[in-house]
Each structure stands twice: as C-alpha cells, then as structure tokens.
Amino acid sequence: MLKRLLAFCAYLAFTLSMLHAIPAYLEQADELTLVDKNAESFSLLVAALPDATTGPERAEIYWRLSMDSLLDAGNRSAAGTVSGESLRALYKEGESYADQAIAQDPDNPMGYYVKACNLGMWAQSSPRPLLTALSKADSMRSLLVKAAQVDPQVAGPWAVLAQLYEKVPGWPFSFGNATWAVSLGRKALTGTTTELADRAEREVPLDYSTELASHLTKRGWSSEKRAHEQANQARLFNSTSDPVEKYFYFEGIVEIPPMSDREEAVQLCRFVLSQLDGLSSLTLRQTADLKNAREALAALGEKVAMR
C-alpha cells in the first residue's frame, strides 16, 4: 500500500530550499546528486565538515549526507547489491545524519524532511513492509509537519504529506484523506515554483505532477463536483488558523482547470511524458518518473507509446 510513497521519498533529493545563497561546495554537492553521483557528493561533504564552524553550516552538510546516504542505499537496493538488514542499516545511518542536522540547526526544515524519508524507506525494507510502514506513518507525518511549520515554502514536505494522506487508510483506522492529498499535492507544486523564483536553473520535479495525478485518481471527482466544492474549500482555508492544516483546503484558493479529476490526471501524466520522451539519456530519477507516468496512464486506461 505504501510502496509507491516510500519509493517516492528516495527521489526527492532535488527539493532543496533555494531561497538563499549557499557556498560553492554545497552547490557542487547538489550538482553531483542531480546526476546520480551520490557517493562523490557524500565524500565532498565529509571532507568539508571539519571546516564548518557554525551549527547552521554543519546542518546544511548533515542533511545532505542523510539524503545522499538515502539515495545511494535506494540505488544499491534497486541494483540488487544490498538487501535485508544491511539495507536497513544504511537507512538507519541516513536517519542518524538527519538527527545531527536537526541537533545542529532546529530551524532548518530539511533535517526533519530527510529523517522522515529515511524512516519511510527503513520501514519499506522491513520483513513486513506494509505493516511496518503503516506503523511509522504517524512519526513520518509529525516530522513532515514540523518541516512545513519551520519553512512552508520548501515543497518536499508537502509532497510527501500528500502521499501519506493518499496512501494510508482513512478514519477510523488512520488519517488518510484523498481530498486533503490533492490540496497538499497542489501546494507542493506551487511551493516548488516559488522556490525556483531566485534560481531558475532548477526545474520543478516531474514526479510532483505524477503524484498529483495519483491523488486526483484516488479522489475521482467530476468536473461539476470540483467546481461546487471549491467555494467550500476556500471558506475552510480562510477559517482554519493552523498553519499546516489550512493547506488541507488549498485547492479552494488556486485556479483549477474545468475538467474532472481523471481528465486532469491524464493531462498531468501526458505532460511528464512530453518532458522526457525526447531525451536521449535519462538519469535514474528521470527513468523512475517516466515509468511512473506510463504506469499511471495505463491504470487510467490510456494508451501509452513506448520509448
């Protein structure tokens, strides 16, 4: 049930807070991560750590170490070179780096965010992944909410929260809610666009579109219901004081296309395909994005041209 969610966490290294200037070595580490050179990025960050003189500087290194560790473990697992307790130990190591980031700078949202991602992947790699992942959902949610509270403009926590609300069961078993997942997914896309304002070379992660498509498919509203419910969601957004919970109703205050949830889901997946199908080579993340978009379209009964 949570397999798609937890795999999604592993491809979110690129949801960085880019609203302020960062040192050149961090820029270099980020660029290495973007092209799947996580081990090289990790080594660069470890070498830089002794010269980091402040807590915030060390936190910027530690959360990146956590994310590189997470991504490297995921890639090695996909390649079949690590599994079982060895894989779980790698995710625990990533979680420990995230704890260091939080300790060094509690006001940096990325420490909470990458800890949630490592926790989710640790659960997914357990002998009973579905039950273990569900048992960790509340802990993941708490970490992601904390990240969103610290800096609402960082999109990653909203994106993973949306996945949690889509994938976990609803009341009385858990907190799942497909309608809230749609609003949170739209918030993630909008937040990413805001983050990119000062650093245009960064692209909006394509999996945000695919994941929003998944939320919309789960909800399944008609175009008429979307239009009817938007005013109610706007009212709830404006009347909710909690800075995170109000975004459960974010759809009420943004423009949405005049179509059904299914039609928009198809449109979003087609957009992802249009961005990737013409590329001569793909990164691991782009390969996953392409696969997910094709699978989502097939599930919706749409014909998909193969690459």
C-alpha positions in Angstrom: 0.0 0.0 0.0 2.8 2.4 0.8 5.3 1.1 -1.6 4.8 3.9 -4.1 5.0 6.5 -1.4 8.2 5.2 0.1 9.9 4.9 -3.3 8.8 8.4 -4.0 10.8 9.6 -0.9 14.0 8.3 -2.4 13.7 10.7 -5.4 13.3 13.9 -3.5 16.9 15.0 -3.2 16.1 17.8 -5.6 13.6 19.6 -3.4 16.1 21.9 -1.9 15.4 25.2 -0.3 17.0 27.6 -2.7 15.8 30.9 -1.3 19.3 31.9 -0.1 22.8 31.7 -1.4 24.8 28.6 -0.4 28.6 28.0 -0.5 30.2 26.7 -3.7 31.0 23.3 -2.2 27.3 22.8 -1.4 26.4 23.8 -4.9 28.9 21.3 -6.2 27.5 18.5 -4.0 24.0 19.3 -5.2 25.0 19.1 -8.8 26.7 15.7 -8.2 23.5 14.5 -6.6 21.4 15.7 -9.6 23.4 13.3 -11.9 23.3 10.3 -9.5 26.8 10.7 -8.2 25.8 10.4 -4.6 29.0 8.7 -3.4 31.1 11.6 -4.8 28.8 14.2 -3.2 29.0 12.3 0.1 32.8 12.3 0.0 32.9 16.0 -0.8 30.5 16.8 2.2 32.5 14.7 4.6 35.7 16.5 3.7 34.0 19.9 4.2 32.6 19.0 7.6 35.7 19.9 9.7 35.8 23.4 8.3 32.1 24.1 9.1 32.3 26.4 12.1 28.6 27.1 12.9 25.6 24.9 13.7 23.7 26.0 10.6 26.7 25.3 8.4 27.0 21.8 9.8 23.3 21.2 9.5 23.4 22.0 5.7 26.1 19.3 5.4 24.4 16.7 7.6 21.0 16.8 5.9 22.8 16.4 2.5 24.8 13.5 3.9 21.5 12.0 5.0 19.9 12.4 1.6 23.0 11.1 -0.3 23.0 8.1 2.0 19.3 7.5 1.4 19.7 7.8 -2.4 22.8 5.6 -2.5 21.0 2.9 -0.5 18.0 3.1 -2.7 20.1 2.8 -5.9 22.1 -0.2 -4.4 18.8 -1.9 -3.4 17.4 -1.4 -6.9 20.6 -2.9 -8.4 20.4 -5.9 -6.1 23.7 -5.3 -4.4 22.3 -4.8 -0.9 19.2 -6.0 0.9 17.8 -7.1 4.2 19.5 -6.0 7.4 22.4 -4.4 5.6 20.0 -2.2 3.7 18.1 -1.3 6.8 21.4 -0.3 8.5 22.1 2.1 5.7 18.7 3.8 6.2 19.4 4.0 9.9 22.7 5.6 9.1 20.9 8.2 7.0 18.5 8.8 9.8 21.4 9.4 12.2 22.8 12.1 9.8 19.3 13.7 9.8 19.3 13.7 13.6 22.6 15.5 13.5 21.2 18.1 11.2 18.3 18.7 13.5 20.5 19.0 16.5 22.8 21.5 14.8 20.0 23.7 13.5 16.4 23.0 14.6 15.3 25.9 12.3 16.4 24.1 9.1 13.4 22.1 7.8 15.5 19.7 5.7 16.7 17.7 8.7 13.1 16.8 9.6 12.3 16.1 6.0 15.1 13.7 5.2 14.6 11.9 8.5 11.1 11.2 7.5 12.3 9.9 4.1 14.9 7.6 5.7 12.3 6.4 8.2 9.9 5.6 5.5 12.5 3.7 3.4 13.7 1.8 6.5 10.1 0.6 7.0 9.7 -0.3 3.4 12.8 -2.5 3.6 11.5 -4.4 6.7 10.4 -8.1 6.5 6.7 -6.9 6.8 6.9 -3.6 4.9 3.2 -2.8 4.7 2.5 -3.2 8.4 5.8 -1.6 9.4 5.3 1.4 7.1 1.8 1.9 8.4 3.1 1.8 12.0 5.6 4.6 11.1 3.1 6.8 9.3 2.3 8.9 12.3 6.0 9.5 13.0 6.6 10.5 9.4 3.7 12.8 9.5 4.9 14.5 12.6 8.4 15.1 11.1 6.9 16.4 7.8 4.5 18.7 9.7 7.5 20.1 11.7 9.4 20.8 8.5 6.4 22.6 6.9 6.0 24.7 10.1 9.6 25.7 10.0 9.5 26.8 6.4 6.3 26.5 4.4 8.0 27.4 1.2 10.0 24.2 1.0 7.9 21.9 -1.2 9.2 18.5 -0.3 7.4 18.0 3.0 4.1 19.0 1.4 4.7 16.5 -1.4 5.4 13.6 1.0 2.5 14.6 3.3 0.2 14.4 0.2 1.4 10.9 -0.4 0.8 9.9 3.2 -2.7 11.2 3.1 -3.5 9.4 -0.1 -1.9 6.0 0.8 -2.8 5.4 4.4 -6.3 4.1 5.3 -8.9 6.7 6.4 -10.8 7.0 9.6 -11.2 5.0 11.9 -8.0 3.1 11.0 -5.7 6.0 10.2 -5.6 9.6 8.9 -5.9 9.0 5.2 -7.9 11.5 3.1 -7.7 11.7 -0.7 -9.2 15.2 -0.8 -6.6 16.6 1.5 -3.9 14.8 -0.5 -5.0 16.7 -3.6 -4.7 20.0 -1.9 -1.3 19.2 -0.4 -0.1 18.0 -3.8 -1.2 21.3 -5.4 0.6 23.1 -2.5 3.8 21.2 -3.3 3.7 22.2 -7.0 3.0 25.8 -6.1 5.7 25.8 -3.5 8.3 24.5 -5.8 7.5 27.2 -8.4 8.0 29.8 -5.7 11.4 28.2 -4.7 12.6 28.4 -8.2 12.0 32.2 -8.5 15.6 33.1 -7.5 17.3 30.0 -9.1 15.7 29.4 -12.5 18.1 26.7 -13.4 16.3 24.3 -11.1 13.3 22.5 -12.6 10.1 21.6 -10.9 10.3 17.9 -10.1 8.3 16.0 -12.6 7.2 13.4 -10.1 5.2 16.1 -8.3 2.9 16.1 -11.4 2.7 12.4 -11.5 1.9 12.2 -7.8 -0.8 14.8 -8.0 -2.3 12.7 -10.8 -2.3 9.8 -8.4 -4.1 11.8 -5.7 -6.7 13.0 -8.3 -7.3 9.5 -9.5 -7.8 8.3 -5.9 -10.3 11.1 -5.2 -12.2 10.8 -8.5 -14.3 13.9 -8.5 -16.3 15.0 -11.5 -15.8 18.5 -13.0 -19.1 19.6 -11.5 -18.2 18.4 -8.0 -14.8 20.2 -8.3 -16.5 23.4 -9.1 -19.1 23.0 -6.4 -16.7 22.1 -3.7 -14.1 24.8 -4.4 -16.0 27.6 -2.6 -16.4 25.4 0.5 -12.7 24.6 0.5 -11.9 28.3 0.2 -14.0 29.0 3.2 -12.3 26.3 5.2 -8.8 27.6 4.1 -9.6 31.1 5.3 -11.2 30.0 8.6 -8.5 27.5 9.6 -5.8 29.0 11.8 -3.4 26.1 12.0 -0.6 27.0 9.5 -0.3 23.4 8.2 -3.9 22.2 8.4 -5.2 25.2 6.4 -3.4 23.7 3.4 -5.7 20.7 3.5 -8.1 23.1 1.7 -5.5 24.8 -0.5 -7.4 23.8 -3.6 -10.0 26.3 -2.7 -7.8 29.3 -3.3 -6.0 28.3 -6.5 -7.2 28.1 -10.1 -8.0 24.6 -11.2 -8.8 23.6 -14.8 -12.5 23.0 -15.7 -12.3 19.2 -16.0 -12.7 16.1 -14.0 -10.1 14.6 -11.6 -9.5 11.8 -14.1 -9.0 14.2 -17.0 -6.6 16.3 -15.1 -4.7 13.2 -14.0 -4.3 12.2 -17.6 -3.2 15.7 -18.6 -0.5 15.7 -15.8 0.9 12.4 -16.8 1.0 13.3 -20.5 2.9 16.4 -19.5 5.6 14.3 -17.8 5.9 12.1 -20.9 6.3 15.1 -23.1 9.2 16.3 -21.0 11.1 13.0 -21.0 10.2 11.0 -24.1 12.5 13.1 -26.4 15.6 12.9 -24.2 18.5 10.7 -25.5 19.6 9.6 -22.0 17.8 9.7 -18.6 19.0 9.9 -15.0 17.8 7.3 -12.6 15.3 9.8 -11.3 14.0 10.6 -14.8 13.7 6.9 -15.6 11.6 6.4 -12.5 9.5 9.5 -13.4 8.9 8.1 -16.9 8.0 4.6 -15.6 5.5 6.1 -13.1 3.8 8.3 -15.6 3.4 5.4 -18.1 2.0 3.1 -15.4 -0.4 5.8 -14.2 -1.7 6.3 -17.7 -2.1 2.6 -18.2 -4.0 2.3 -15.0 -6.3 5.0 -16.2 -7.0 3.0 -19.4 -5.0 5.3 -21.6 -2.8 4.1 -24.5 0.9 4.9 -23.9 3.5 4.9 -26.7 6.7 3.1 -25.6 10.1 4.8 -25.8 
